Structure formats: structure tokens, C-alpha cells
Amino acid sequence: MLGPKIAIVDKKIYIAGHRGMVGSAIVRRLHAAGYTNLVTRTHQELDLLDQRAVFDFLQTEKHDYIFVAAAKVGGIQANNTYRADFIYQNLTIQNNIIWGALKAGIKNLCFLGSSCIYPRDCPQPINEEYLLTGPLEQTNEPYAIAKIAGIKLCESMNRQYGTRFVSIMPTNLYGPNDNYDLANSHVLPALICKAHTAKLRGDAEYVVWGTGSPRREFLFVDDLADACVFLMEHEIGDALYNVGCGHDVTIHELAKIVKDVVGFNGKIVFDSSKPDGTPRKLLDVSRMAELGWQARTPLREGIAKAYSSFFESLKD
């Protein structure tokens, strides 16, 4: 149930991971809304894997709100290759911040997770209640387990200590400051990078991993940032929220949109020797809709914005 909007524009807000895609979008959204008392730290200034440093920082700064957008992230290949790194680093980062926030007396926190927390063969669309009802997708299981632990830590703190730690599970994200390294990127930035490179080289085709049949939902990152700020500005009862656009496309359809936006004139070739991952992943976003929030950026428009940002980054 949505409570009244809280006047927090003058509150001190820490954005962990402010240089990443999600963190930078949250910073943009807060600035656009008139928030000025924002606190950020680079990795060189604060190592989030260092518990003592994080605890001391939170105790000294005494933030009113925290957005936990810092995480070790990557696509199928990275998740499956660096499994130990993904589970250890994500558990450590989120534990340090969330437990440190409690110890510092900080009552309001937004924890960012991922839709990969849900079972691989989940009923569609995926409701928040489906958490822990079946086996996870094996390629990103370590990352998913870390995020599930973060959700349960926030939930347990709310029950035991009366905090307001909200967990947000976004669908597949894309937009400015995305990772376009093909060894570690997610599907959409990888497609943008591949199509752009093929266009520049004059290739006859560009190769897409898998069969093209899996269905995925994609959310422009600025829409996620809007949802995060929306939830933090209201008194809410539930602690876990799916955030997505409510509809999906096949990877084949996605590759075609990217091809058109980039302006690549060759053909798309699917490499079926590569893994598809989860067959379908569409979030049930009715909980957010009932609160009065919905995504606003159409997929083609968002991909055009993402490609423009990617193109500009190449000039740096």
C-alpha cells in the first residue's frame, strides 16, 4: 500500500556504485528532482570489500538514505567463468553496506538485485512470490544466490530492527554507461557493439549467441532509477518489488531492432553452439503498477538512446 510522499529533498543520500549504469542513472534522477546533498565515493576512495572502511564511512557520514547499486556484474560468459568472484564479491559488498547501515543507525535503504534470483523454469510472468520455489539458472547461480541473500538480509532486518530496507528486482537493463566489453557484457550492449563493429567493417553478417528463441524483457535504466526514487519517496509496506516494462521480445526480434537502429545492412546469424540461458524471463510488474508507477521508455526509443551514448563514448 502506497503511503504519502515523504519530503526528503534535503536529506543526505549515498549512492554506492555511482559510476555504474544503475548508480549513474539514480544520480541523474535525483539531480533532476532537485536533490543536492548526494554522497559518492570512487573505488579508490572507498573499497566496498573492506568492511572496516565501509563501517567507518557510514558511521561518520550518517546518511539518511542509501542506494546499493554497487555490484560485480556481467553476462552469461562472465558469470559462468568467474563464479567464485561473483558470489564472494557481491555477498561481501552488500553485507558490508547493509549491515554497516544498520550499525550506523540508517533506517532507509534501497537494495538493487536482479531478476535472475527467480527459478530458471518459473511460471510467466514472474511474481515476487515465486522466489525460492525452484532451481536457479546454473550459468548465473552464484550471482543469484548472493542477491537472494541480500533480499533476505534486508527482509530480516526490517522484521527484527524496524528498518525500511527495500529490495528492487529489475529486469534486463540497458542504457548510458553500460558495459560493452564483449567478454563480460549482457545481451543488448553486446548486440549493439557487434552490430556497430560489423557496420564499420562492412561485414556481411553479425553473429548472435544462441538460437534467438529465448524471450527477454528490457528496461531502460533511467526508468529503473525513476522507480527507485519513487519507492524511496513513499512509505510502503512490502519489501520486494519487481521493476520492468511488462512485456518481452525474442532475442531474434531484439537483434533485428538493434540492426535497424545501428543501420547495419547485413544479415543476422545465430550461433546455436552457444548457450541460450533461461528460455523466458518476464516479470510480473503488477505490484508496482498498483502503486501507480510504470515504465515510460519504448524499447526502440531506448535502444536508440543507448546506441547514441555508446557512439559518443567511442569519441572519448
C-alpha positions as CSV (number, residue, x, y, z in Angstrom):
1,M,0.0,0.0,0.0
2,L,1.4,3.4,-1.1
3,G,1.8,5.9,1.7
4,P,2.2,9.6,1.5
5,K,5.1,11.1,-0.4
6,I,8.0,12.0,2.0
7,A,9.7,15.4,1.9
8,I,13.3,14.2,1.6
9,V,14.8,16.6,-0.9
10,D,17.2,18.0,1.7
11,K,18.3,14.6,3.1
12,K,21.8,13.2,2.7
13,I,21.8,10.3,0.2
14,Y,24.7,7.9,-0.5
15,I,24.7,6.2,-3.9
16,A,27.0,3.2,-3.8
17,G,28.2,2.4,-7.3
18,H,27.5,5.8,-8.7
19,R,29.8,5.3,-11.7
20,G,28.0,2.2,-12.9
21,M,25.0,2.2,-15.3
22,V,22.4,1.9,-12.5
23,G,24.1,4.2,-10.0
24,S,24.8,7.0,-12.5
25,A,21.1,6.8,-13.6
26,I,20.0,7.2,-10.0
27,V,22.3,10.2,-9.6
28,R,20.8,11.8,-12.8
29,R,17.3,11.2,-11.5
30,L,18.0,12.7,-8.1
31,H,19.6,15.7,-9.6
32,A,16.7,16.2,-11.9
33,A,14.3,16.2,-8.9
34,G,16.4,18.8,-7.1
35,Y,18.3,16.7,-4.7
36,T,21.7,18.2,-3.9
37,N,23.0,16.5,-0.8
38,L,24.4,13.4,-2.6
39,V,27.4,11.5,-1.4
40,T,29.5,9.3,-3.7
41,R,32.8,7.6,-3.4
42,T,35.0,6.0,-6.1
43,H,36.6,2.6,-5.6
44,Q,39.9,4.4,-4.9
45,E,38.3,6.5,-2.1
46,L,36.3,3.6,-0.6
47,D,36.9,-0.1,-1.2
48,L,33.5,-1.7,-0.6
49,L,35.1,-5.1,0.1
50,D,36.8,-3.6,3.1
51,Q,34.3,-4.0,6.0
52,R,36.1,-1.7,8.4
53,A,36.4,1.1,5.9
54,V,32.8,0.8,4.9
55,F,31.6,0.7,8.6
56,D,33.7,3.8,9.4
57,F,32.5,5.7,6.4
58,L,28.8,5.0,7.1
59,Q,29.2,5.8,10.8
60,T,30.9,9.1,10.0
61,E,28.6,10.3,7.3
62,K,25.3,9.3,8.9
63,H,23.3,9.2,5.6
64,D,19.6,9.4,5.6
65,Y,19.2,7.2,2.6
66,I,21.4,4.7,0.7
67,F,21.0,3.2,-2.8
68,V,23.0,0.0,-3.1
69,A,23.8,0.0,-6.8
70,A,27.4,-1.4,-6.4
71,A,27.9,-4.9,-7.6
72,K,30.1,-7.2,-9.6
73,V,28.0,-7.8,-12.8
74,G,28.4,-9.4,-16.2
75,G,26.8,-11.6,-18.9
76,I,26.5,-15.3,-19.2
77,Q,30.2,-15.9,-20.0
78,A,31.5,-13.8,-17.1
79,N,29.0,-15.2,-14.6
80,N,29.8,-18.8,-15.6
81,T,33.6,-18.3,-15.7
82,Y,34.2,-16.2,-12.5
83,R,31.7,-18.0,-10.3
84,A,33.6,-17.7,-7.1
85,D,34.3,-14.0,-7.7
86,F,30.7,-13.2,-8.4
87,I,29.3,-14.9,-5.2
88,Y,32.1,-13.7,-2.8
89,Q,32.4,-10.1,-4.0
90,N,28.6,-9.5,-4.2
91,L,28.0,-11.0,-0.8
92,T,30.8,-9.0,0.7
93,I,29.8,-5.7,-0.8
94,Q,26.1,-5.9,0.1
95,N,26.8,-7.3,3.6
96,N,29.2,-4.5,4.4
97,I,26.8,-1.8,3.3
98,I,23.6,-3.2,4.6
99,W,24.9,-4.3,8.0
100,G,27.0,-1.2,8.2
101,A,23.9,0.9,7.6
102,L,22.1,-0.8,10.5
103,K,25.1,-0.2,12.8
104,A,25.2,3.4,11.8
105,G,21.5,3.9,12.6
106,I,20.5,4.4,8.9
107,K,16.8,3.4,8.6
108,N,16.2,3.8,4.8
109,L,18.0,1.8,2.1
110,C,17.3,0.6,-1.4
111,F,18.9,-2.7,-2.4
112,L,19.3,-3.4,-6.1
113,G,19.1,-7.1,-7.2
114,S,18.3,-8.8,-10.4
115,S,15.5,-10.9,-12.0
116,C,18.0,-13.8,-12.2
117,I,17.0,-14.5,-8.5
118,Y,14.0,-16.4,-9.7
119,P,13.9,-20.1,-10.6
120,R,15.0,-21.0,-14.2
121,D,11.7,-22.6,-15.2
122,C,9.5,-20.1,-13.4
123,P,5.8,-19.6,-14.4
124,Q,5.5,-16.5,-16.5
125,P,5.2,-13.6,-15.8
126,I,7.3,-14.0,-12.7
127,N,5.6,-12.8,-9.5
128,E,7.6,-11.8,-6.4
129,E,6.1,-14.8,-4.6
130,Y,8.0,-17.2,-6.8
131,L,11.3,-16.5,-5.1
132,L,12.9,-19.8,-3.8
133,T,10.3,-22.1,-5.4
134,G,12.7,-23.9,-7.8
135,P,16.2,-24.4,-9.1
136,L,18.1,-21.4,-10.5
137,E,19.7,-21.0,-13.9
138,Q,23.1,-22.7,-13.5
139,T,25.1,-20.2,-15.5
140,N,24.5,-17.3,-13.1
141,E,23.6,-19.2,-9.9
142,P,26.4,-17.7,-7.7
143,Y,25.4,-14.2,-8.6
144,A,21.7,-15.0,-8.0
145,I,22.4,-16.6,-4.6
146,A,24.3,-13.5,-3.5
147,K,21.4,-11.3,-4.5
148,I,18.8,-13.6,-2.8
149,A,20.9,-13.4,0.4
150,G,20.8,-9.6,0.1
151,I,17.0,-9.7,-0.2
152,K,16.7,-11.9,2.9
153,L,19.1,-9.8,4.9
154,C,17.0,-6.7,4.2
155,E,13.8,-8.5,4.9
156,S,15.2,-9.9,8.2
157,M,16.4,-6.5,9.3
158,N,13.1,-5.0,8.7
159,R,11.4,-7.6,10.9
160,Q,14.0,-7.6,13.6
161,Y,15.1,-3.9,13.7
162,G,12.2,-2.0,12.1
163,T,14.3,-0.6,9.3
164,R,12.8,0.3,5.9
165,F,15.2,-1.6,3.6
166,V,13.5,-2.1,0.2
167,S,14.7,-4.6,-2.4
168,I,14.2,-3.9,-6.1
169,M,14.5,-6.6,-8.7
170,P,14.9,-5.1,-12.2
171,T,14.6,-7.0,-15.4
172,N,17.4,-6.8,-18.0
173,L,18.7,-3.3,-18.1
174,Y,20.4,-1.2,-20.8
175,G,21.3,2.5,-21.3
176,P,24.1,5.1,-20.8
177,N,27.2,3.8,-19.0
178,D,26.5,0.2,-20.0
179,N,29.3,-2.3,-20.3
180,Y,30.2,-3.0,-24.0
181,D,33.1,-5.4,-23.4
182,L,32.1,-8.5,-25.3
183,A,33.8,-10.8,-22.8
184,N,31.6,-9.5,-19.9
185,S,28.6,-7.7,-21.3
186,H,24.9,-8.6,-21.3
187,V,23.0,-9.4,-24.4
188,L,21.7,-6.0,-25.5
189,P,25.0,-4.0,-25.2
190,A,26.8,-7.0,-26.8
191,L,24.4,-6.8,-29.8
192,I,24.9,-3.0,-30.1
193,C,28.7,-3.4,-30.1
194,K,28.6,-6.3,-32.5
195,A,26.3,-4.6,-35.0
196,H,28.2,-1.3,-34.8
197,T,31.6,-3.1,-35.4
198,A,30.1,-5.1,-38.3
199,K,28.8,-1.9,-39.8
200,L,32.2,-0.2,-39.6
201,R,34.0,-3.1,-41.2
202,G,31.4,-3.6,-43.9
203,D,30.8,-7.2,-42.8
204,A,28.1,-9.3,-44.5
205,E,26.7,-10.6,-41.2
206,Y,26.9,-10.3,-37.4
207,V,26.8,-13.3,-35.1
208,V,24.4,-13.6,-32.2
209,W,24.9,-16.2,-29.4
210,G,22.2,-18.9,-29.1
211,T,19.2,-19.8,-31.2
212,G,17.4,-16.5,-31.0
213,S,14.4,-18.1,-29.4
214,P,14.6,-17.1,-25.7
215,R,12.4,-14.2,-24.7
216,R,13.7,-11.3,-22.7
217,E,12.3,-8.2,-21.1
218,F,14.3,-5.0,-21.3
219,L,14.1,-1.9,-19.2
220,F,15.8,1.5,-19.9
221,V,18.0,2.2,-16.9
222,D,16.6,5.7,-16.4
223,D,13.1,4.1,-15.9
224,L,14.6,1.9,-13.2
225,A,16.2,5.0,-11.5
226,D,12.8,6.7,-11.5
227,A,11.2,3.6,-9.8
228,C,13.9,3.6,-7.2
229,V,13.4,7.2,-6.3
230,F,9.6,6.7,-6.4
231,L,9.7,3.9,-3.8
232,M,12.1,5.8,-1.5
233,E,9.9,8.8,-1.5
234,H,6.9,6.9,-0.3
235,E,6.1,4.9,2.8
236,I,5.5,1.4,1.5
237,G,4.6,-1.9,3.1
238,D,6.2,-4.6,1.0
239,A,9.9,-5.1,0.9
240,L,10.4,-6.7,-2.6
241,Y,9.4,-5.2,-5.9
242,N,9.8,-6.3,-9.5
243,V,10.6,-3.4,-11.9
244,G,10.2,-4.0,-15.6
245,C,8.1,-2.9,-18.6
246,G,5.7,-5.8,-18.5
247,H,6.4,-7.2,-22.0
248,D,9.2,-9.2,-23.7
249,V,10.7,-9.9,-27.1
250,T,12.7,-12.8,-28.6
251,I,16.4,-12.4,-29.0
252,H,15.8,-12.7,-32.7
253,E,13.4,-9.7,-32.6
254,L,15.9,-7.8,-30.4
255,A,18.7,-8.4,-32.8
256,K,16.6,-7.1,-35.6
257,I,15.7,-3.9,-33.8
258,V,19.4,-3.3,-32.9
259,K,20.3,-4.0,-36.6
260,D,17.8,-1.3,-37.7
261,V,18.8,1.3,-35.1
262,V,22.5,0.9,-35.8
263,G,22.0,0.9,-39.5
264,F,23.7,-2.4,-40.3
265,N,22.7,-3.7,-43.7
266,G,24.0,-7.3,-43.4
267,K,22.3,-10.4,-42.1
268,I,22.0,-11.8,-38.6
269,V,23.5,-15.2,-37.9
270,F,22.7,-17.2,-34.8
271,D,25.4,-19.5,-33.3
272,S,23.4,-22.3,-31.7
273,S,26.5,-23.8,-30.2
274,K,26.4,-21.0,-27.6
275,P,24.1,-21.2,-24.6
276,D,20.6,-19.7,-24.6
277,G,20.3,-19.3,-20.9
278,T,16.8,-19.2,-19.4
279,P,14.1,-19.8,-22.0
280,R,11.9,-16.9,-20.9
281,K,12.1,-14.2,-18.2
282,L,9.2,-11.8,-18.0
283,L,8.5,-10.1,-14.7
284,D,5.0,-9.6,-13.2
285,V,5.1,-5.8,-12.5
286,S,1.6,-5.6,-11.1
287,R,2.8,-4.7,-7.6
288,M,4.5,-1.5,-9.0
289,A,1.5,-0.8,-11.2
290,E,-0.8,-0.9,-8.2
291,L,1.3,1.8,-6.6
292,G,0.9,4.0,-9.7
293,W,4.3,3.5,-11.3
294,Q,5.1,2.2,-14.8
295,A,8.0,2.3,-17.3
296,R,7.8,5.0,-19.9
297,T,10.6,4.4,-22.5
298,P,9.6,2.2,-25.5
299,L,12.3,-0.4,-26.5
300,R,13.2,1.0,-29.9
301,E,13.5,4.6,-28.4
302,G,15.6,3.3,-25.5
303,I,17.9,1.4,-27.8
304,A,18.4,4.5,-29.9
305,K,19.4,6.4,-26.8
306,A,21.7,3.6,-25.7
307,Y,23.4,3.5,-29.1
308,S,23.8,7.3,-29.2
309,S,25.5,7.1,-25.8
310,F,27.7,4.2,-26.9
311,F,28.7,6.1,-30.1
312,E,29.6,9.2,-28.1
313,S,31.7,7.1,-25.7
314,L,33.8,6.0,-28.6
315,K,34.9,9.6,-29.2
316,D,36.4,9.9,-25.7
